Amino acid sequence: MAAHIRNQSRRGPPERVTEEPIPLRSAPGTVTNVFLTNIVGYWRNVSILWCKNLMNISFTITVDGMEGDLMSQITCKVELKPWHFWSKKGYKSFEIDVQNHDNENIGHQLEVYWDLRSAKFSGSSPEPCSDYYLALVSDEEIVLLAGDYKKKAYKRIKKRPALVDAILSLKKEVVYAKKSFSTRARFAEGKGEHDVVVESSTTGPKDPEMWISIDGIVLIHVKNLQWKFRGNETVMVNKQPIQVFWDVHAWLFCNPGSGYGLFIFKPGAAEAELERDGSSRSGNSDSSAVINPRRACTRAFRSNGIEKQAKESRGIRFKEDQKEDEEDQDKI
């Protein structure tokens, strides 16, 4: 799970920014679920974006093109008006491109069915937490089914289940708050959801700090956040290892409301990755254990466009250490 969190508080002198702050009350929260879905014999990424504002709730389904082609994405958006009860249940169709036996692109119809008339929501999250279904149908098969009303979905839609179920590969949530941010996340299929809370203290005379709690237990406490604004740790949740990555540079060095804090919760231990990296190279295993967590953190942040910043921060640190060594040599 990846969470983008916008902080409204700040510490230190203001710097020049190019993005206008978004008022907290009008900022829309979003939840994006990305599924690996088999459509007409090909695996495609299908994302469901839930959005909520003062007027309505909407969801947008995006289907990637052939072989992950982002240029040929097809989207289907549905807005649920609060005063239109009938709009919370419905049907919509759209077309995507598929290849026939002659490798020619032809149109293929997909159908979307939804029923959110009894849907329940948790807090300010735009994604329903229970009593709903959202289905994607291809060739008379339900290739993707979200929600807990699965039996009702099969009964009402009258389509057969797909031979291969869609796989949830990523969940991303954007949360707006001031000092305390909360959400719910599932770290394993078939398991229950966990309460995730991120709290920060970036103002006042004391050094900035940050706390990350899961199910009411503080698992990560970061002191001197101005020096540790990027990092990663592995924690245990119900005997399951969870890798936690964070980047809160914008909270400390940008104007309030102008930048996100990024948090990634990745199930699984990092030791397996370290062993693979260590077996493919020669050298001291201790040095690999020190370097590889940084590399893992860089890979996790790469898709969010901040790998360059991470490299620059390490480069600056290296130059500072080098300068200190030169000063020590001069003294000698």
C-alpha positions as CSV (number, residue, x, y, z in Angstrom):
1,M,0.0,0.0,0.0
2,A,1.2,3.5,-0.8
3,A,-0.2,6.6,0.9
4,H,0.4,10.2,-0.1
5,I,-0.3,12.4,2.9
6,R,-0.4,16.1,2.8
7,N,0.6,17.9,5.9
8,Q,-0.7,21.4,6.7
9,S,2.0,22.3,9.3
10,R,5.6,23.2,8.7
11,R,9.0,24.0,10.3
12,G,11.7,26.3,9.3
13,P,11.8,29.4,7.0
14,P,9.7,29.3,3.9
15,E,11.1,28.3,0.5
16,R,10.0,29.1,-3.0
17,V,7.4,26.7,-4.3
18,T,5.5,26.4,-7.6
19,E,2.4,24.7,-6.3
20,E,-0.5,26.5,-4.6
21,P,-1.5,25.0,-1.3
22,I,-4.9,23.2,-1.3
23,P,-7.3,24.3,1.5
24,L,-7.8,21.4,3.9
25,R,-11.6,21.5,3.9
26,S,-11.9,21.5,0.1
27,A,-9.2,18.9,-0.6
28,P,-10.6,15.7,-2.1
29,G,-9.4,12.4,-0.7
30,T,-8.8,9.6,-3.2
31,V,-8.3,5.8,-3.1
32,T,-6.8,3.9,-6.0
33,N,-6.9,0.1,-6.3
34,V,-4.9,-1.5,-9.1
35,F,-5.8,-5.0,-10.2
36,L,-4.0,-7.4,-12.5
37,T,-6.9,-8.6,-14.6
38,N,-7.2,-11.2,-17.4
39,I,-9.2,-9.8,-20.2
40,V,-9.6,-11.8,-23.5
41,G,-6.5,-13.9,-22.7
42,Y,-4.2,-10.9,-21.9
43,W,-3.2,-9.6,-18.4
44,R,-3.9,-5.9,-18.0
45,N,-3.8,-3.4,-15.2
46,V,-7.2,-2.2,-14.2
47,S,-7.4,0.6,-11.7
48,I,-10.4,1.8,-9.7
49,L,-10.1,5.4,-8.5
50,W,-12.6,6.5,-5.8
51,C,-13.0,10.2,-5.2
52,K,-15.1,12.1,-2.7
53,N,-15.9,15.8,-2.4
54,L,-18.7,17.9,-0.8
55,M,-21.1,17.2,-3.6
56,N,-20.8,13.6,-4.7
57,I,-18.8,10.4,-4.8
58,S,-17.4,9.1,-8.0
59,F,-15.3,6.1,-9.3
60,T,-13.2,5.9,-12.4
61,I,-12.2,2.6,-14.0
62,T,-9.0,2.8,-16.1
63,V,-7.9,-0.1,-18.3
64,D,-4.4,-0.2,-19.6
65,G,-3.7,-0.9,-23.3
66,M,-2.1,-4.1,-24.7
67,E,1.1,-5.1,-22.9
68,G,0.8,-2.2,-20.4
69,D,0.6,0.5,-23.1
70,L,-0.3,3.7,-21.1
71,M,-0.9,5.7,-24.3
72,S,-4.0,3.7,-25.1
73,Q,-5.6,3.7,-21.7
74,I,-9.4,3.7,-21.7
75,T,-11.4,5.3,-18.8
76,C,-14.9,5.0,-17.6
77,K,-16.2,7.5,-15.0
78,V,-19.4,7.2,-12.9
79,E,-20.6,10.0,-10.6
80,L,-23.0,9.1,-7.8
81,K,-25.2,12.1,-7.0
82,P,-26.4,12.1,-3.3
83,W,-29.9,13.2,-4.3
84,H,-30.3,10.5,-7.0
85,F,-30.9,7.2,-5.3
86,W,-31.3,5.4,-8.6
87,S,-27.8,6.4,-9.7
88,K,-26.2,4.3,-7.0
89,K,-27.1,1.2,-8.9
90,G,-26.5,1.0,-12.6
91,Y,-24.8,-0.3,-15.7
92,K,-22.4,1.2,-18.2
93,S,-20.4,-0.1,-21.2
94,F,-17.3,1.0,-23.0
95,E,-14.8,-0.4,-25.6
96,I,-11.1,-1.3,-25.4
97,D,-8.7,-2.5,-28.2
98,V,-7.9,-6.1,-28.4
99,Q,-6.0,-8.2,-31.1
100,N,-7.6,-10.8,-33.2
101,H,-6.0,-13.9,-34.7
102,D,-4.5,-11.7,-37.5
103,N,-2.9,-9.4,-34.9
104,E,-5.3,-6.6,-35.8
105,N,-6.8,-4.3,-33.2
106,I,-10.5,-4.5,-32.9
107,G,-13.0,-3.1,-30.5
108,H,-14.0,-5.2,-27.5
109,Q,-16.9,-4.2,-25.2
110,L,-16.6,-4.2,-21.4
111,E,-19.5,-3.8,-19.0
112,V,-19.5,-2.2,-15.6
113,Y,-22.2,-3.0,-13.0
114,W,-22.4,-1.4,-9.6
115,D,-24.7,-1.3,-6.6
116,L,-23.9,1.2,-3.8
117,R,-27.4,1.9,-2.5
118,S,-26.6,0.3,0.9
119,A,-22.8,1.1,0.9
120,K,-21.2,2.0,4.1
121,F,-18.1,4.3,4.4
122,S,-15.5,4.5,7.1
123,G,-14.6,8.1,8.1
124,S,-13.7,10.4,5.3
125,S,-12.5,7.6,2.9
126,P,-14.2,7.7,-0.5
127,E,-14.0,4.0,-0.9
128,P,-16.9,1.9,0.5
129,C,-16.0,-0.5,3.3
130,S,-19.0,-2.8,3.1
131,D,-22.4,-3.6,1.6
132,Y,-21.7,-3.0,-2.1
133,Y,-20.3,-4.5,-5.3
134,L,-18.5,-3.2,-8.4
135,A,-18.1,-5.6,-11.3
136,L,-16.3,-5.6,-14.6
137,V,-17.6,-8.0,-17.2
138,S,-15.9,-9.3,-20.4
139,D,-17.3,-12.0,-22.7
140,E,-20.1,-12.9,-20.3
141,E,-17.5,-13.4,-17.5
142,I,-17.0,-11.3,-14.3
143,V,-13.3,-10.7,-14.6
144,L,-13.1,-8.2,-11.7
145,L,-15.4,-8.0,-8.6
146,A,-14.8,-5.6,-5.8
147,G,-16.9,-5.3,-2.6
148,D,-18.4,-7.8,-0.2
149,Y,-21.8,-8.3,-2.0
150,K,-20.3,-11.0,-4.2
151,K,-23.3,-13.4,-4.0
152,K,-25.7,-10.6,-4.8
153,A,-23.5,-9.5,-7.7
154,Y,-23.6,-13.0,-9.4
155,K,-27.3,-13.3,-8.8
156,R,-28.2,-9.9,-10.2
157,I,-25.7,-9.6,-13.0
158,K,-26.3,-13.3,-14.1
159,K,-22.8,-13.7,-15.5
160,R,-20.4,-16.5,-14.8
161,P,-17.2,-16.1,-12.7
162,A,-13.9,-15.9,-14.5
163,L,-11.6,-18.9,-14.5
164,V,-8.8,-16.6,-13.1
165,D,-9.6,-14.1,-10.4
166,A,-8.2,-10.6,-10.6
167,I,-5.3,-9.9,-8.2
168,L,-5.0,-6.7,-6.2
169,S,-1.4,-5.5,-6.8
170,L,-1.5,-2.0,-5.3
171,K,-3.6,0.3,-3.2
172,K,-2.8,4.0,-3.0
173,E,-4.6,6.5,-0.8
174,V,-4.3,10.3,-0.6
175,V,-5.2,11.6,2.9
176,Y,-5.5,15.3,4.0
177,A,-5.0,16.3,7.6
178,K,-2.9,18.4,9.9
179,K,-0.9,16.3,12.4
180,S,-2.6,12.9,12.6
181,F,-3.4,10.8,9.5
182,S,-5.4,7.5,9.7
183,T,-6.4,4.9,7.2
184,R,-7.1,1.1,7.0
185,A,-5.0,-1.4,5.0
186,R,-5.0,-5.1,4.3
187,F,-1.5,-6.6,4.2
188,A,-2.5,-10.2,3.0
189,E,-5.3,-11.7,1.0
190,G,-8.0,-13.2,3.2
191,K,-6.8,-11.3,6.3
192,G,-8.6,-8.5,8.1
193,E,-7.8,-4.8,7.7
194,H,-5.4,-3.0,10.1
195,D,-5.7,0.6,11.4
196,V,-2.7,2.6,10.3
197,V,-2.0,6.0,11.9
198,V,0.8,8.4,11.2
199,E,1.4,11.3,13.6
200,S,3.9,14.1,13.3
201,S,5.2,17.0,15.3
202,T,7.0,19.4,13.0
203,T,6.5,22.7,14.8
204,G,7.6,24.1,18.2
205,P,10.9,24.4,20.0
206,K,11.6,20.7,20.0
207,D,13.1,18.7,17.1
208,P,10.5,17.3,14.7
209,E,9.4,13.7,15.3
210,M,7.1,11.2,13.7
211,W,5.2,8.1,14.9
212,I,3.8,5.3,12.8
213,S,1.2,3.1,14.6
214,I,-0.6,-0.1,13.4
215,D,-3.6,-1.3,15.4
216,G,-2.9,1.2,18.2
217,I,0.7,0.1,18.7
218,V,3.5,2.5,18.0
219,L,5.9,0.5,15.8
220,I,8.2,3.3,14.5
221,H,9.3,6.4,16.3
222,V,11.5,8.7,14.2
223,K,13.4,11.4,16.2
224,N,15.4,14.2,14.6
225,L,13.1,14.0,11.6
226,Q,14.9,16.9,9.9
227,W,17.8,14.5,9.3
228,K,15.8,11.3,8.8
229,F,13.0,12.5,6.6
230,R,13.6,9.5,4.3
231,G,14.0,6.0,5.5
232,N,12.7,2.5,5.9
233,E,12.2,-0.1,8.6
234,T,10.7,-3.6,8.9
235,V,8.1,-4.2,11.6
236,M,6.1,-7.3,12.6
237,V,2.3,-7.2,12.5
238,N,0.7,-10.4,13.7
239,K,4.0,-12.3,13.1
240,Q,4.0,-11.0,9.5
241,P,7.0,-8.8,8.4
242,I,5.9,-5.5,6.9
243,Q,8.4,-3.1,5.2
244,V,7.6,0.5,5.8
245,F,9.2,3.3,3.7
246,W,8.7,7.0,4.2
247,D,9.6,10.3,2.6
248,V,8.4,13.5,4.4
249,H,10.9,15.9,2.9
250,A,8.1,18.2,1.7
251,W,6.6,18.4,5.2
252,L,9.8,20.0,6.5
253,F,11.2,22.1,3.7
254,C,8.1,23.3,1.6
255,N,5.3,25.7,2.3
256,P,2.3,24.2,4.2
257,G,-0.1,22.2,2.1
258,S,2.3,22.3,-1.0
259,G,3.8,18.8,-0.8
260,Y,3.0,15.2,0.1
261,G,4.5,12.8,2.6
262,L,4.9,9.4,1.0
263,F,4.4,6.1,2.9
264,I,4.7,2.6,1.5
265,F,3.7,-0.5,3.4
266,K,5.1,-3.6,1.6
267,P,4.3,-7.1,3.0
268,G,7.3,-9.4,3.3
269,A,10.8,-9.3,4.8
270,A,13.7,-7.5,3.2
271,E,16.2,-10.4,4.1
272,A,15.2,-12.4,1.0
273,E,16.1,-9.5,-1.2
274,L,19.3,-9.0,0.6
275,E,20.3,-12.6,0.2
276,R,19.5,-12.5,-3.6
277,D,21.7,-9.3,-4.0
278,G,24.4,-10.8,-1.8
279,S,24.6,-14.1,-3.8
280,S,25.0,-12.2,-7.1
281,R,28.1,-10.2,-6.0
282,S,31.3,-10.9,-4.1
283,G,32.5,-8.9,-1.1
284,N,31.8,-8.4,2.6
285,S,28.3,-9.4,3.6
286,D,28.2,-6.8,6.3
287,S,28.7,-4.0,3.8
288,S,25.9,-5.4,1.6
289,A,23.6,-5.4,4.6
290,V,24.3,-1.7,5.1
291,I,24.0,-0.6,1.5
292,N,21.0,-2.8,0.3
293,P,18.4,-1.2,2.5
294,R,19.1,2.1,0.8
295,R,18.8,0.5,-2.6
296,A,15.5,-1.0,-1.6
297,C,14.3,2.3,-0.4
298,T,15.4,3.9,-3.7
299,R,13.6,1.3,-5.7
300,A,10.4,1.7,-3.7
301,F,10.4,5.5,-4.4
302,R,11.5,5.3,-8.0
303,S,8.0,5.2,-9.4
304,N,7.1,8.4,-7.5
305,G,9.8,10.4,-9.2
306,I,12.0,11.1,-6.2
307,E,14.9,8.8,-6.8
308,K,16.9,11.8,-7.9
309,Q,16.3,13.6,-4.7
310,A,17.3,10.5,-2.7
311,K,20.6,10.3,-4.6
312,E,21.2,14.0,-4.2
313,S,20.7,13.8,-0.4
314,R,23.2,10.9,-0.2
315,G,25.6,12.9,-2.3
316,I,25.4,15.9,-0.1
317,R,26.0,13.8,3.0
318,F,29.0,12.2,1.4
319,K,30.5,15.6,0.6
320,E,30.0,16.8,4.1
321,D,31.8,13.7,5.5
322,Q,34.6,14.2,3.0
323,K,35.0,17.8,4.1
324,E,35.2,16.8,7.7
325,D,37.9,14.3,6.9
326,E,39.9,16.9,5.1
327,E,39.6,19.3,8.0
328,D,40.8,16.5,10.4
329,Q,43.8,15.9,8.1
330,D,44.7,19.7,8.1
331,K,44.6,19.7,11.9
332,I,47.0,16.7,12.0
